[in-house]
Amino acid sequence: MPHSSASDSAPPAEPLTASAPELLAPWRRFRGLAPFLRMSVADEDLRPLAQALLAQVDRSPGDATLWLNLSLVMQCLEQAELGLAMQAQALELQRVYRIHATCTPPTRRLLMLMVPGDLAANTPLECLLEGSDIELIFYYLGSAAQPFAAPIPEHDAVLVALGDSDENAPLLTALEQALAQWGRPVLNAPALIPRTRRDRLSALLQGAPGVSMPPIVQVQRSKLAEVAAQRAQAATLFADCAFPLIVRPVGSQAGRDLARITQPQELAEYLARVPEPAFFVAPFIDYRSADGLYRKFRIAMVDGRPYVSHMAVSAHWMVHYVNAGMYEDAAKRAEEARFMDDFDAFCAHHQAAFAAIQERLPLDYYCMDAAQAADGRLLVFEIDHIMVVHAMDSAALFPFKQRHMAKLRAAVRDLLLRRTGALPGAALSAPPDSSAPSPQP
């Protein structure tokens, strides 16, 4: 599952009891990732719901929304191939889906430009704006030659939600031209998104005041194989390269096939089990605190301002919130509460780092995974706009998160209101012709 952040403050969602047939009716509406993530966070079994939706879609094979909801369930159940096949079926039927606002008319209508793909392909903004007065319009783009193959719905602003990848590069280039004269505010300009690729980001942040980010290079499999066979030294990969190394496939997310490699034999074993053509390689930075534990935090940046999402404490260098013991260990939760409550002081200490990052990566909304380096600088692991930030953890276990996530939710909403430049509740005028595909509304 993708839930690697934690928080509370969303309005209560309608209860989900997968075994209750009467709850199938709501699934004729598009729900996005949020309800399935909520079930996962609550440790509910998604399989009965998947079975019920399968039976329903068998009776209504032309219902695109059912197909797309079922695709999300299957991907959450780690049935990626099946889930993506169901997504393709949904998109064959329909390219535009809506998560309706809590009010009519909605305060704002945000057009989210998406690409087909797995749970890490696009910005999961619905996990943050669940139950809000903002209508989210999921628009699945076509090819680079014809991105807007479906009619463009009326909207007040656009968010470029697709992430960076080799496959998306032509589409992002096409969007640069299409959105240049769009006539509506554009959040996360497509020209900026390629900067989030790990090696480009590392190069971008070298020398930034208050920032520490290890050099990251893309290396072809054949070159790593030479090092693994000891026919070449690690130093041939990049300047001053030495074991231990961090290795991961290009394009991987959520720690998939991420490994710490300490010697050539380990590298050979890694390559034997990971058949990818290219990898990102970086030196391992030991960021343990004095007590021997690793601490990593997720921060959302909204219009250049940092908002805390979570802080995880783990004995393992690869820190993921869901397996760091945060749900089981009250002492870790108490430490996280102190960190979040003292976040203003943390931001003051790292003010220069945040300013430097924003100057070099002026996206409107993104998230970063980071730690504090031994020398006091902000140690950046990753930055992009497709990380999951949600407001779904138990208020009983995490009562301190509610107020912090309320700030983040409000900041995203306020960003949209500021950029649209209208008073809250005032709907903007419709595009001149929203009934036909067009490169400009």
Buried (B, 14 or more C-beta within 10 A) or exposed (E): BBBBBBBBBBEEBEEBEBEEEEBBEEBEEBBBBBBBBBBBBEEBEBEEBBEBBBEBBEEEEEBBBBBBBBBBBBBBBEBEEBBBEBBEBBBEBBBBBBBEBEEEEBBBBBBBBBBBBBBBBBBBBBBBBBBBBBBBBBBBBBEBEEBBEBBBBBBBBBBBBBBBBEEBBEBBBBBBEBBEEBEBBBBBBBBBBBBBBBBBBBBBBEEBEBBBBBBBBEBEBEBBBBBBEEEBEBEEBBEEBEBBBBBBBBBBBBEEBBBBBEBBEBBBBBBEEBEBEBBBBBBBBEBBEEEEBBBBBBBBBBBEBBBBBBBBBBEEBBBBBBBBBBBEEEEBBEBBBEBBEEBEEBBEEBEBBBBBBBEEBBBBBBBBBBBBBBEEBBBBBBBBBBBBBBBBBEEEBBEBBBEBBBBBBBBBBEBBBEBBEBEEEEBBEEBEEEEEBBBBB
